[in-house]
């Protein structure tokens, strides 16, 4: 059903694995981990522009909040008119409320697709039609031929196979030949990666929230007024708390399902977000400072010079008549 996602992901992952094979042993865990990281970065490169547009749109949304509040108060008894005026205001200010949805909508199927492709390297314990260890090692996995399946199954990180995860059924351990694997060993490797990913999610959210608070303290974002605005502010606070705490907790709670390879995808994705956010915010701050400097310069240039003689452009007759 989702082959249109699984196949492209597997081909991109295979491309990077083959490319890394020129400089690293193809069967090594580091080769497969770097291939997953480079797959992550490939996706994120294509999402740079939508992500920047999302961040710019969020800034404009904050700046236009006072005018949006005026529209809500003015048309609070006419929802149709309110929606129409909101659309006009958003168009005028160049605000796209859907911009914040693009990046998550693209990343979610990629995450699910990679989850499926990586887990499909080991099909010895799947609920429907499990394969024997021998058949599994000789069966291709989407773009990966049987020899790559064997390579991935044998690759490990600190002795834990890359397709291992904390809640893996013990029956699936048999797919990893030549490895004395225990659940304690898997947890010892996977749990720190889960915790680090959750911490980065928290930090990424805090960067955005701290910036929002700093802009408000500097007067660049108007404080909410009125009951409706205060209610929206309360909702925003709930969303901020969700990003700060609920999302990291959800990662910790679901981490037992994620195998080592997918954890490196999550970690690489969050590290990219951390540095991209800081870089983009720094660029936006410089642009904003340049805009404010240009406005001050234009205002200074248009102001009358102190002590300058005012030129009277009235005619002689108008001056006599006192006009």
Protein Blocks (a to p, Z undefined) as FASTA:
>chain_A
ZZmmmmmmmmmmmmmmmmmmmmpcfkbmklmmmmmmmmmmmmmmmmmmmmmmmmmmmmmm
mmmmmmmmmmmmmmmmmmklmmmmmmmmmmmnopafklmmmmmmmmmmmmmmmmmmmmmm
pmklgfbhpadfklmmmpcehjbcfklmmmmmmpceehiafkbcfklcfklmmmmghiac
dfklmmmmmmmmmmmmmmmmmmmmmmmmmmmmmmmmnopaccdedjklmmmmmmmmmmmm
mmmmmmmmmmmmmmmmpcfklmmmmmmmmmmmmmmmmmmmmmmmmmmmmmmmmmmmmmmm
mpccehiacddfbdfklmmnoZZ
